[in-house]
């Protein structure tokens, strides 16, 4: 007696690849991206929006736009509300060709990150009382860092994007180890930005002293 074989559930990477294939030929709006994932897949959408920053490619204005959307997603999760985007964000369009190329390149990096995640490890870090507040707050902080105007500085987008990606994967798969790695990446980002701001301030002060 044989039973029906059940196909394995798609991985997060599989679902992201399908979303990339669904991108239109010319340009794409945030409304289009939201329709790909639906209202119940906000963390999957966060993964999608962070992928482009895992490779050294520049799409003008994307870090501010995508960071703002991730910020709104994180705030709505924190408040327990449905996601709402301002019309100016929802209708903002970017080149689908550039986005698709960057995402396809980033999938190679994502494949390595995804191998780190395993479902239901230390799952209390994703579900215990109070952890929702901590995790959503760190998503908000990561989004704010992604929006910082340091796009031309190496790793200034990559580090916060990696933090957001690890947190989103951890929440999707209830993987506390991945959540902890997201915490570590978030801390590394704050330290890196602190060095950038501190070093820049010292350089400006030295220039001021030299000139005046």
Phi, psi and omega in degrees: 000126183240145178259166179290137178281125179267123180294145180295149176295147178296142173283170176300319179299319178300316182293324177291322178296320177298318179298320179296320178295334182276355179297141181290174186282329188257283178222171187220144177253166176295329174301318179299316181296318179298322179294330178297320188259332181081167185291339184268007184234046185294322180290327174295322177294322176299316177303313181300315185289338180271340186303321186298338183269002179276354179233152182283074179228145184245121170241109190307132174080356186289321183297319178292315182294307182293322177298321179294321179294316178298323177299314180294321176300316182293320180294318180294325175296317181297321183271353181069035181250168173281149182291132173229132178244137173303147183303323181297329175281312187298328183261000178295133186244145175230162181294121179293325180296313179295318180295316181297317180297316180295318181294321178296322176292321183289336180299332178294319177291318181300323180301323178289319180296317183296330179293338179287332188274139174223132181298144168066033169263129182046047188296344178297338177290347178252347188228345183295157181301129180092339182288330177300318178297315181295311184295318180290326176295320179291328173297319179297315180297318179297320179295320178297320178294322179296330182278351181301144183279055180242026190303331182277352180270131182306138176070000183291335173262328185295315183295310177295326178295320178296319177300313180296320181296316180295318178296316181296317178297319179299318179290323178296319186255007182052047183251104181293330178296317178296323176298316179297320176296324175296320176300314182297318179294324178295316178297317178300324179294315179298319178295317180296314179294325177297319177295320179297313182291317180296316179295320178295319179295318179296320179295319178294321179296318179294321178295318178300316180296321181293322183280326189240000000 
